[in-house]
Amino acid sequence: MTIKSQFRHMNKGFKFFLLLLVSIFISSNAFSQEDDDPWMQVLTDTIINENPVYMPVIGIGPGYFNFFGEMQNPGWSPLNGNYGGKLNISVFVDKRHSMRFNFGVMYGSLNGNSDSKYVPSNMNHNFKTTLVVGGVGMEYNFAHMYRQKPKVSPFIGLGLEVYNYSPKADMFYNKNGSNLPYYYWNDGTVRLVSQAEGNPLTSEIVTPDGDYETDLSILDLFKTGSYSQVAIGLSADAGVDFPLTDRASIRFGSSLHYAFSDNIDNITDKVHDNYPEVAIKSGNDYYVFTYTTFNLDLFSSDESKIVQNVYAEADFDEELYEDEDNDNVLDLSDMCLGTPFGVEVDSLGCPYDKDNDGVPDYKDLQNDTKYGYPVDADGKSLIDVLHPSLLPVEAVEREYAYMIPVSKSWSTFDSKNNKIVIPKKFKSVDTDGDGFISYDEVLKIIDLFFDFKTDFKVEDIYELNELFFAQ
């Protein structure tokens, strides 16, 4: 499998995982919003929960399996194995929360080929098996070493597991519904006829289809007898946790899984007896799982809790319920502190100002000032001492308003009918004789001007334009 296809394969699973992570993180974060109401802060207390109840934490996420047996993956890296997933449930077992009990399941696949230091490549052997794992274990996270909750928490763990596997091999090529055996030629090609019977120029070259259709546990390919497809094993786990919220964290880890079986790849030390070219590997098969999981604590008690106080128990801050000017509006909401005693105020604690001149009624010596007129500190109008140009202009009704002509293009203005009279030199432009120069009439005379078919000058065109917009 190429690096490009590995990343494409990885993205299919990680897209779902990242979407799940973001959605759960947002939903869990919504419960942590605090109430900013100052009165709620007074009437409630946030206290540490001295006896919280801790419930199981759920973890789920993707990873990669890499196999190490007589046959192995073609090269080793976290992205060069087989994609899988992990589901884990854990719970604290001590008061310091440094020890967890884990129960988990994993699902994925293992594969390998004969190009390894134990099985020579000319044997042309391969295998792939679906792997289902269930196990329990203990985990230690060094929590007793920290006074406060760390931003990054390392962990180690040990576990006991049970594996179910079923090794299969890709030994036949499916062509038009028929399974044809592979033949590996000395030139490195794979064909559907033997090298002795075939022609190197005409025999079809194929690529193994990767169906893994042959059950190796039944075939007994190496004459070693049958074996169980269930095995017990041990695991060692290590990694780091990154807390996201009080209830969510993300984990990056890698675990080594050692099986009490050497049959996962269908090759054991017994094969050496019949096939001396197969080297003896001391020890059983094992694999590594590198993973990322999102852990969510949905059911445990909060580390702190909010307690509602009755009024007498509330620890009030005097600034919150003090009324310094005795206007019956608490200082917390009073927008006009320092109001003299007995002065009537509105709901914001500000004295009334009937004429809206900026001087409150209890100081205003002229409570009927016209709106917008300037006043002095006592609320008295300054209309008699200001220049008329500084006084507000009173509006008039539309029927009494008319335009006063100022353009040189208007020779006459009919103030009685409130309209402009077309000057004599522009009478010819008003071709329809309606006493109004239209837009089309203006365009027509401009066309004639540029065609040199009119006596109008540039100044006349500008004046005509002013007349048109002034109508």
Residue pairs with C-beta under 8 A, 6 or more apart in sequence:
1 9
1 80
3 79
6 79
6 80
7 79
9 83
10 62
10 79
10 83
13 62
13 83
13 85
14 62
17 61
17 62
17 292
17 294
20 60
20 294
21 250
21 294
24 248
24 294
24 296
25 244
25 245
25 248
28 245
28 247
28 248
28 296
29 245
32 245
32 246
35 41
38 320
38 332
39 320
42 314
42 315
42 316
42 317
42 320
43 308
43 309
43 311
43 314
44 306
44 307
44 308
44 309
45 306
45 307
45 309
45 315
46 304
46 305
46 306
46 307
47 304
47 305
47 307
48 303
48 304
49 301
49 302
49 303
49 304
49 305
52 300
52 301
52 302
52 303
53 300
53 301
54 91
54 92
54 97
54 300
54 301
55 91
55 297
55 298
55 299
55 300
56 89
56 90
56 91
56 299
57 89
57 90
57 91
57 295
57 296
57 297
57 300
58 87
58 88
58 89
58 295
58 296
58 297
58 298
59 86
59 87
59 88
59 89
59 90
59 104
59 251
59 293
59 294
59 295
59 296
60 85
60 86
60 87
60 88
60 293
60 294
61 85
61 86
61 251
61 291
61 292
61 293
61 294
62 83
62 84
62 85
62 86
62 291
62 292
63 83
63 84
63 85
63 86
63 106
63 108
63 289
63 290
63 291
63 292
64 78
64 79
64 80
64 81
64 82
64 83
64 84
64 289
64 290
64 291
65 81
65 82
65 83
65 84
65 108
65 109
65 110
65 131
65 287
65 288
65 289
66 73
66 76
66 77
66 78
66 80
66 81
66 287
66 288
66 289
66 290
67 73
67 81
67 110
67 111
67 112
67 264
67 265
67 285
67 287
68 285
68 286
68 287
68 288
69 112
69 262
69 264
69 265
69 267
69 281
69 285
69 286
70 116
70 118
70 119
70 262
70 265
70 267
70 268
70 271
70 278
70 281
70 285
71 112
71 113
71 114
71 116
71 118
71 119
71 125
71 126
71 127
71 265
71 267
72 112
72 113
72 116
73 80
73 81
73 111
73 112
74 80
74 113
74 115
78 254
78 290
81 288
81 290
82 108
82 109
82 110
82 111
83 108
84 106
84 107
84 108
84 109
84 131
84 289
85 106
85 107
85 108
86 104
86 105
86 106
86 289
86 291
86 293
87 104
87 105
87 106
88 102
88 103
88 104
88 105
88 293
88 295
89 102
89 103
89 104
90 100
90 101
90 102
90 103
90 139
90 295
91 100
91 101
92 99
92 100
93 99
93 100
93 101
93 138
96 143
96 144
97 141
97 143
98 140
98 141
98 142
98 143
98 144
99 138
99 139
99 140
99 141
100 138
100 139
100 141
100 157
101 136
101 137
101 138
101 139
102 136
102 137
102 138
102 139
102 157
102 159
103 135
103 136
104 134
104 135
104 136
104 137
104 159
105 132
105 133
105 134
105 135
106 131
106 132
106 133
106 289
107 131
107 132
107 133
108 130
108 131
108 289
109 128
109 129
109 130
109 131
110 128
110 129
110 131
110 165
110 264
110 265
110 287
111 126
111 127
111 128
111 129
112 126
112 127
112 265
113 121
113 125
113 126
113 127
114 120
114 121
114 122
114 123
114 124
114 125
114 126
115 121
117 279
118 267
118 278
118 279
118 280
118 281
119 125
119 267
119 278
119 279
120 277
120 278
122 184
123 275
123 277
123 278
124 182
124 184
125 169
125 221
125 267
126 169
126 170
126 208
126 212
127 167
127 168
127 169
127 212
127 216
127 265
127 266
128 167
128 168
128 169
128 170
128 212
129 165
129 166
129 167
129 168
129 264
129 265
130 165
130 166
131 163
131 164
131 165
131 287
132 163
132 164
132 165
133 161
133 162
133 163
133 164
133 257
134 161
134 162
135 159
135 160
135 161
135 162
135 235
136 159
136 160
137 157
137 158
137 159
137 160
137 235
137 237
138 157
138 158
138 159
139 155
139 156
139 157
139 237
140 155
140 156
140 157
141 153
141 154
141 155
141 241
142 153
142 154
142 155
143 153
149 243
151 242
151 243
152 240
152 241
152 242
153 240
153 241
153 242
153 243
154 238
154 239
154 240
154 241
155 237
155 238
155 239
155 240
155 241
155 253
156 236
156 237
156 238
157 235
157 236
157 237
157 238
157 255
158 234
158 235
158 236
158 237
159 234
159 235
159 236
159 237
160 232
160 233
160 234
160 235
161 232
161 233
161 234
161 235
161 257
162 230
162 231
162 232
162 233
163 230
163 231
163 232
163 233
163 257
163 259
163 261
163 264
164 229
164 230
165 229
165 231
165 264
166 215
166 217
166 229
167 215
167 216
167 217
167 263
167 264
167 265
167 266
168 212
168 213
168 214
168 215
168 216
169 212
169 214
169 216
169 219
169 221
169 266
170 182
170 208
170 209
170 210
170 211
170 212
170 213
170 214
171 181
171 182
171 213
171 214
172 179
172 180
172 181
172 182
172 211
172 213
172 214
173 179
173 180
173 181
173 182
173 192
173 206
173 208
173 209
174 209
174 211
174 213
175 192
179 213
180 192
181 192
182 190
182 191
182 192
182 206
182 208
183 190
183 191
183 192
183 193
183 194
183 195
183 198
184 190
185 191
185 195
185 198
185 200
186 195
187 200
189 205
190 205
190 206
190 207
190 208
191 198
191 203
191 204
191 205
191 206
192 203
192 204
192 206
193 203
216 266
217 226
217 227
217 229
217 263
217 266
218 226
220 226
221 266
222 266
222 267
222 270
222 271
222 274
222 275
223 274
224 268
224 270
224 271
224 274
227 261
227 263
228 261
228 263
231 259
231 260
231 261
231 263
231 264
232 259
232 260
233 257
233 258
233 259
233 260
233 261
233 286
234 257
234 258
235 255
235 256
235 257
235 258
236 255
236 256
237 253
237 254
237 255
237 256
238 253
238 254
238 255
239 251
239 252
239 253
239 254
240 251
240 252
240 253
241 249
241 250
241 251
241 295
242 249
242 250
242 251
242 252
243 249
244 250
246 297
246 302
246 303
247 296
247 297
247 298
247 300
248 294
248 295
248 296
248 297
249 294
249 295
250 292
250 293
250 294
250 295
251 291
251 292
251 293
251 294
251 295
252 291
252 292
253 290
253 291
253 292
253 293
254 288
254 289
254 290
254 291
255 288
255 289
255 291
256 286
256 288
257 286
257 287
257 288
257 289
258 284
258 286
259 284
259 285
259 286
259 287
260 284
261 284
261 285
262 268
262 269
262 281
262 283
262 284
262 285
263 285
264 285
264 287
265 285
267 278
269 280
269 281
271 278
272 278
272 279
272 280
309 315
319 331
319 332
320 330
320 332
321 330
321 332
322 330
322 331
323 329
323 330
323 331
323 334
324 331
324 334
324 337
324 338
325 334
325 337
325 338
325 339
325 340
325 341
325 349
326 341
327 334
327 339
327 343
327 345
327 349
328 345
329 345
329 347
329 348
329 349
331 337
333 348
333 349
334 348
334 349
335 348
335 349
335 350
336 345
336 348
336 349
336 350
336 351
337 349
339 345
339 349
339 350
339 351
340 362
343 351
343 360
343 362
344 351
344 352
345 351
345 352
346 352
350 360
351 360
351 361
351 362
352 360
352 361
353 359
353 360
353 361
353 364
354 361
354 364
354 367
355 364
355 366
355 367
355 368
355 369
355 370
355 371
355 379
356 371
357 364
357 369
357 371
357 373
357 375
357 379
358 375
359 375
359 377
359 378
359 379
361 367
363 377
363 378
363 379
364 378
364 379
365 378
365 379
365 380
366 375
366 378
366 379
366 380
366 381
367 379
369 375
369 379
369 380
369 381
370 381
370 392
372 392
373 381
373 382
373 383
373 391
373 392
374 381
374 382
374 383
374 386
374 390
375 381
375 382
376 382
383 391
402 415
402 418
403 418
403 470
405 413
405 420
405 470
407 463
407 466
407 467
407 470
408 463
409 423
409 463
409 464
409 466
409 467
409 470
410 420
410 421
410 423
410 467
410 470
411 421
411 423
411 424
412 420
412 421
412 423
413 419
413 420
413 421
414 420
414 421
419 471
420 467
420 470
420 471
421 435
422 429
422 430
422 435
422 436
422 437
422 467
423 467
425 460
426 437
426 464
426 467
429 437
429 441
429 442
429 445
429 464
430 436
430 437
430 441
431 441
431 444
432 438
432 441
436 471
437 464
437 467
437 468
437 471
439 468
442 464
442 465
442 468
445 454
445 456
445 461
445 464
446 461
448 454
448 456
449 456
449 461
456 464
